[in-house]
Amino acid sequence: MNIGQAAKASGVSAKMIRYYEQTGLIPKADRRDSGYRDYSPGDVNMLRFIRRARDLGFAVTEINELLNLWRDRSRHSADVKRIAQSHIFELQDRIKGLNQMVDTLQGLVSCCAGDDRPDCPIIADLEEPSSGSALPAPASVGIGRLRHRP
């Protein structure tokens, strides 16, 4: 099947399939005589695996490890569990950081009159250097990773 069909069947965009090939996450597809990529049912299954792992928030490096374990029928489930447990800890840290952001913003919003006056504690806090903020600065939570959805 061509890349469009593989994308539709796997739920991974053609752009991401090309990216995964370029980075070596998946092997380069076979080519037809016409030069078009040709994907097998096994390739689509691998793309579905990647899509599910991305949906669970695994990083590409973690997915690469999981793919290697998936292909290795003599793997130890302890190795898979270790990767998943590490990812859980990372997600919990990110959730903690997001909750700190919510708490900070809720505190600022509750201090703001929200009227016609120009004085605003939200603006005042944003213009302060991080260390000078009246409210605690949230921990870094990797917002860029939270936004990426192939």
C-alpha positions, 0 to 999 in steps of 0.5 A: 500500500502507498503512504496515504493508505498506510497513514489512513490504516495506521492513524499516523500522518504521511508527514510523520511516517516520512519523519520516522523513516528519516530518523530511523525509528522505522526502516525505510519503506520498500519502493515500487518501480514507480518510486513510490513507497510501498508499505506492508501490513507489518509496517502498518502494525508497527506504525499503529504501535508507534501511534499508541505509544505516542498517544501515551506520551512516550518520547521517540527515544523511549518508543525506539527502545520499546520497538526494539523490545517488541521485535525481540521475542526473547525480551524480558518483560522487566525491561518493558516495565522499567521503561513504562514505570520511568514514564509514569514518574515523568508524567507525574512530575509534569502533572505536578508542575501543571498543578503548580501553574494552575495554583499560581494563576488561580492566586493571581486571578483571585487578586485581580479586581477585573474592573476598568482600572489598569492595575492588575496583579497578573500583569505585575507578576508577569513583568517581574523576573521569575525569582522576584515573583510574589507567588512561587514559580512552577516547575518546568513541565516540558510543555513542548512535549505535551503539545506534540501529537502526530 
